[in-house]
Amino acid sequence: MDTDLAAAYDRCRALHKRHGRTYYLATRLLPGWKRRHVHALYGFSRYADEIVDRTDALPPAERAARLTEWSDRFVAGLRGEPVDDPLLPAVLHTIAVFDLDVADFVAFLRSMAMDLTVTSYPTYDDLLGYMEGSAAVIGTMMLPILGSHDPAAAREPARQLGLAFQLTNFLRDVAEDLDRGRVYLPQEDLRAFGVGVADLHRARRTGHSDAPVKESREWRSFPSMPSASTRIRTSSSA
């Protein structure tokens, strides 16, 4: 492995170790040769997130320009052009080794760009459009690396697992997302529980959630949100 590629994998591993400690520890369960590839995928997603959310002192237009510039560098690398970037060589190498679907990476970057302009989602179907890129594709990126005796059968469960992780994050991070000006809980579901965005802000400000706010975070009760098992059965029968 050349020096630049090794350094890129080291950079991805460092990002993973620093920001995704639980996931990082889980990679210890994988064969040694696979770990660096998981680090590369984490590094890719984390770096995009850093541009969108960790540079919030910058105006959205400048953050969008930075994300576009980095995305263009990634696409250039896919075309085989030289890439001057601290971690993209590892990502591109991982894509080549496992023949990962480039469309998944494009969808992910598209959802990251949405975070710069979209602040709420009217319906769960609208939210699913975002999560297709932010979460479902993470499952399909990981699947070839983790391996499966039947990749075709494992694909939809992998997607659903990605969605489940994302939904869990949304419920955990309501306050943090409010601070960034975003509400991921679907508006129609909040209304069904008699909750408005003002109620969420009040709960954030006071540290106290009244009964409707607490109930609204019981995502399994959302009237418009089918269970994961229902979606898997529907997808499988299509």
N, C-alpha and C positions, 0 to 999 in steps of 0.2 A: 504494500500500500504506500502510495507516495505521501510526501510530507504534508501537502495541503489537504489531502483527503483525510489523513489521520487527525490533523488539527481540527477539521470540520466536525468529525465524529466526537472528538474530545469536547468541543464547544457545545454540541448538542447534549452530550452526557452531563456536562456541568449545568446547563439550563434545567435539565430533567431533575438532577439531584437537588438543585436549589428550590425549584418551584413546584415540583410534583413528587414530593418525598414518598407518599404512599405508593404511587405508581412506580416510582423508581425502585423501591424495595421489592415490589412485585416482580420486577425484571430479573431478580436473583433466582427466580424459579425457572427461568428459561435457560436453554443451553447457551453457553458463553458467546457463541458466534452470532446468536440472534439478538443479543441485547443491544448492540450498537445500532441495529436497524430500528428498534423501538425508540431508542434515544433520538434517532434522526427524525422520526415522525413527530415525536413530542416537541423537538426543537423547532420544527417547521410550524406547528400550530401555535406554540408559545411565542415565537418571534412575531408572527402576524398579530397575535393578541397584544403583544407589547406595543406594537405600532399604534393599534387602535385605542387601547385603554391606558397604557402607561405613559403616554405622551399627551395627557389631557390638558396640559397647560398650553398646548398649541391649538390654534383654531382647527375645526373639522376639515377645512379645505386643505390645510397643510398636511394633516394626518392622512387624508385621502391621497394626496400626491405622493407621500412617502410609501403608502401601501401599494399604489399603482407602480411606482418605480421598482419596488422590491418584487412585485408580481411579474413585471416585465423582465427583470433579471432572471427569474425562475423560468419563465417561458423560453427565454433565449438559451438557457442551459439545456432545456429539453430539446432544442433544435441542434444541440451539439456545440454551441458557441462557448468560448471561454467565459467563466463566471468568476468575478471578483467579489466574493462574499464569504463571511466567516463560517457559515454553516450549510449553505445550499449545495456545495459539492457532496456532502454526506447524504442529503435528501435525494439528489439526482442519482447517486450511486445506488441507494436503497430501491428507488423506483426501477432502475435497470435490473438489479439482482432478482427482484421478485415480480417483474413485469406488472407493476401496479397500474391501475387504471388512472391515467392522467386526468380524466374527467372528474374524479373525486377531488383532486387537488384544486381544480378550477372552481368546483362548486363550493369548496371550503373558503377560498379567497373571496368568492362572491358574497357569501354570508358575512364574512368579516367586514366587507365594505358596507353591507347593510347596517351594521352597528354604528356607522358614522352618520346615517341619515334617518333611520327608522327608530322611533322611540317607543312604539307600542304596537300591539297586534289585535285587530278587532275580533278574530275568531281563532279557534284552535287550528283550523285548516291553514289560516294565514301563518300561524306560528310554525306549523309543520314545514311550510316552504322555507323558512329560515333554518329550521333544524335539519332539513335534508342536507344542507351544506355544513352546518356547524357540528353535527353529531352523528347522523346516520352514516355519512361517508367515513367517519373515523373507524367505525366498525368494519367497513369493507376494506379500508386501507390495512387494518391490522390482521384481517383474516388470513391472507397468504403468508404472513410472517409467523403467526401462531400455528398455522397448519390445521388441516381438517381431512378426515377420511372421505368426506363428501362435501366439497366446497360449495356446490350448488345448493345443497340442502341447508348448509350453515349460513348462507349469505343473509337471508332475511332475519334469522335470530341475531346475527351480528349487528345488523342495522337497528333492530329494536333495542338491543342492549345499549347502543350508542344513544338512542333517544331517551332511554330510561335514565342514563347517567346525566344527560342534559337537563331533563325535567327535575331531577333531584337537585341539581345545581341551581336551577331557577328558584326553587322553593327555599333553598338554603340562603340564597344571596339576594333576597328581595330588597333588603335595606341597602346593600352595596350597589345594586343596580339602580335603585332610586337616586342614590348620590351621583350616578352617572347620567341621570335623566332618562332612564329606560324602565319600562315595565313589561316584563315578558309574559306575565299571567294574562291570558286572553281576556279582553274587555267584556265579552259576552258572558264569560263565566264569573267574572267579578260582579257583574250586574245581577247575575242569578242569585248571588249571596248577599245582595244589597250593599256591596262594597264599591267605593269610588277611589280614585287615585288619591284624593285628599285624605281619605281614611288611612291609606298606607303611609302617607307622609306624616300624619299625626302619630301613628304607631311608631314610626321611625324616630320622631322627635321626642316622644314621651317615654319610649321604651316599653309601652304597654299596648297590647293588642286586645281589642274587644272581641266579643264572641263571633260576629260576622267575619272579621279579618282572620281569626284563627280557623274558622270553618272553610274560608276560601282557600286556605293553604292545604286542605285535604284534597289533593289533586285527583285521587281515585273517585271522588264524588262529583267532579266536574261533569255536568250533564252532557256537554258536547264532546267529551274526551273519551273515546272508546278505549278499552283496556288493550294492553300490548298483545295479549293472546288473541283478542278479537281481530286486531289488525293483521297479525300473522296468518290467521285462518283465512281472512279475506284476501290477503295478498297471494296466499298459496293456491286459492281456488280460482284466481283470475286467469 
